[in-house]
Amino acid sequence: MATHSTTLKRLKEAAAKAAARATAAKEEVRSAKAQLKQARKLLKIEKKAAKQARRKVDAAAATAAPDRPLKTTAVAKPVAAPKPARTSRAASRSAPKPRVRKSPQPLRSAAEVAKSVIERLHSPPPVLPHAPNIPADAAPAATSAPGHTPQSADP
């Protein structure tokens, strides 16, 4: 069975288009994976900062109100107020401070990012509007001034 050359050309064009679409889809998946990786990295950083902040709060609470058992002796001595712990400047500089992320959008979870990527991959490409067709022989109406009449030859 002989195949027509037009059919063969059409099949080759379809194969080239399919290969281009596959390449574009691969690129989109790669970019989505990169976004997901960045989101996971930011989540890990935020978790670490929250953990450090919790530790600081717990340490401050422990030094502010220590829980000591009272002595049950017959003679009770007045308990002196605990002295605040001194911190050196070098220790305060070396302590890592949690950085607060200032972004208008909160972090999205990995599931949300993956869902949006899948929806974008399954949606059809956007349709662009066509350019308006203006006939070339149409005279523009804005060229004549209002109240102005064209001059005609005298009879």
C-alpha positions as CSV (number, residue, x, y, z in Angstrom):
1,M,0.0,0.0,0.0
2,A,1.5,3.3,-1.1
3,T,1.4,6.2,1.3
4,H,0.7,9.6,-0.2
5,S,3.4,12.2,0.3
6,T,0.9,14.7,1.8
7,T,-0.2,12.1,4.4
8,L,3.5,11.5,5.2
9,K,4.2,15.2,5.6
10,R,1.1,15.6,7.8
11,L,2.2,12.7,10.0
12,K,5.8,14.2,10.3
13,E,4.4,17.6,11.3
14,A,2.1,16.0,13.9
15,A,5.1,14.1,15.3
16,A,7.1,17.2,15.5
17,K,4.3,19.1,17.3
18,A,3.9,16.2,19.8
19,A,7.6,16.2,20.5
20,A,7.5,20.0,21.1
21,R,4.6,19.6,23.5
22,A,6.3,16.8,25.3
23,T,9.4,18.9,25.7
24,A,7.4,21.9,27.0
25,A,5.6,19.6,29.5
26,K,8.9,18.3,30.7
27,E,10.2,21.8,31.3
28,E,7.0,22.7,33.2
29,V,7.5,19.6,35.4
30,R,11.1,20.6,36.1
31,S,10.1,24.1,37.1
32,A,7.3,22.8,39.3
33,K,9.8,20.4,41.0
34,A,12.1,23.4,41.5
35,Q,9.3,25.4,43.1
36,L,8.4,22.5,45.3
37,K,12.0,22.0,46.4
38,Q,12.3,25.7,47.2
39,A,9.0,25.6,49.2
40,R,10.2,22.6,51.2
41,K,13.5,24.4,51.9
42,L,11.7,27.5,53.2
43,L,9.4,25.3,55.3
44,K,12.4,23.6,56.9
45,I,14.0,27.0,57.6
46,E,10.8,28.3,59.2
47,K,10.4,25.2,61.3
48,K,14.0,25.6,62.6
49,A,13.4,29.2,63.4
50,A,10.1,28.3,65.3
51,K,11.9,25.6,67.2
52,Q,14.7,28.1,68.2
53,A,12.1,30.6,69.3
54,R,10.3,28.0,71.4
55,R,13.6,27.1,73.1
56,K,14.3,30.7,73.9
57,V,10.8,31.2,75.3
58,D,11.2,28.0,77.5
59,A,14.6,29.2,78.7
60,A,13.3,32.6,79.5
61,A,10.3,31.1,81.4
62,A,12.6,28.8,83.3
63,T,14.8,31.6,84.5
64,A,11.9,34.0,85.3
65,A,9.9,31.7,87.5
66,P,12.0,28.7,88.9
67,D,10.0,26.0,90.6
68,R,11.7,25.2,93.8
69,P,10.3,22.9,96.5
70,L,9.8,24.7,99.8
71,K,11.8,23.6,102.8
72,T,9.7,22.0,105.6
73,T,12.0,22.9,108.5
74,A,10.6,24.6,111.6
75,V,12.6,27.8,111.0
76,A,11.9,29.4,107.6
77,K,14.5,31.7,106.2
78,P,13.5,34.5,103.9
79,V,14.3,33.6,100.3
80,A,16.2,36.1,98.3
81,A,15.0,37.1,94.9
82,P,17.0,35.4,92.1
83,K,19.5,37.5,90.3
84,P,18.9,37.9,86.6
85,A,21.5,36.0,84.5
86,R,24.1,38.2,82.9
87,T,24.7,37.9,79.2
88,S,27.9,39.0,77.5
89,R,27.9,41.0,74.3
90,A,29.8,38.2,72.4
91,A,27.2,35.6,73.4
92,S,24.3,37.8,72.2
93,R,26.0,38.5,68.9
94,S,26.7,34.8,68.2
95,A,23.2,33.7,69.0
96,P,21.3,33.2,65.7
97,K,18.3,35.4,65.4
98,P,15.2,34.0,63.7
99,R,14.5,35.8,60.5
100,V,11.0,36.8,59.8
101,R,9.9,36.3,56.2
102,K,8.2,39.4,54.9
103,S,6.0,38.4,52.0
104,P,2.5,39.3,51.2
105,Q,1.6,35.7,50.5
106,P,1.8,32.9,53.1
107,L,3.8,29.8,52.3
108,R,1.8,27.2,50.4
109,S,2.0,23.6,51.3
110,A,3.6,21.1,49.0
111,A,0.2,19.6,48.2
112,E,-1.2,23.0,47.2
113,V,1.8,23.6,44.9
114,A,1.5,20.2,43.3
115,K,-2.2,20.6,42.8
116,S,-1.8,24.0,41.1
117,V,0.9,22.6,38.8
118,I,-1.2,19.6,37.8
119,E,-4.2,21.9,37.1
120,R,-2.0,24.2,35.0
121,L,-0.6,21.2,33.0
122,H,-4.1,19.8,32.3
123,S,-5.7,23.1,31.3
124,P,-5.7,24.1,27.7
125,P,-3.4,27.0,26.5
126,P,-4.9,30.5,26.7
127,V,-6.7,31.7,23.6
128,L,-5.5,35.1,22.4
129,P,-8.0,37.5,20.7
130,H,-7.7,38.1,17.0
131,A,-6.6,41.4,15.6
132,P,-9.5,43.6,14.4
133,N,-10.0,43.7,10.7
134,I,-10.1,47.3,9.4
135,P,-10.8,47.7,5.7
136,A,-8.1,49.7,3.9
137,D,-10.6,51.6,1.6
138,A,-12.7,53.0,4.5
139,A,-12.1,56.7,4.9
140,P,-11.4,57.8,8.5
141,A,-14.3,59.9,9.9
142,A,-12.0,61.9,12.3
143,T,-10.2,63.7,9.6
144,S,-12.9,66.2,8.8
145,A,-13.5,69.0,11.4
146,P,-17.1,69.4,12.7
147,G,-19.1,72.0,10.9
148,H,-16.6,72.1,8.1
149,T,-17.9,71.5,4.6
150,P,-15.7,70.4,1.8
151,Q,-14.9,73.1,-0.7
152,S,-16.4,72.6,-4.2
153,A,-15.6,74.2,-7.5
154,D,-17.6,77.4,-8.3
155,P,-20.1,76.9,-11.0
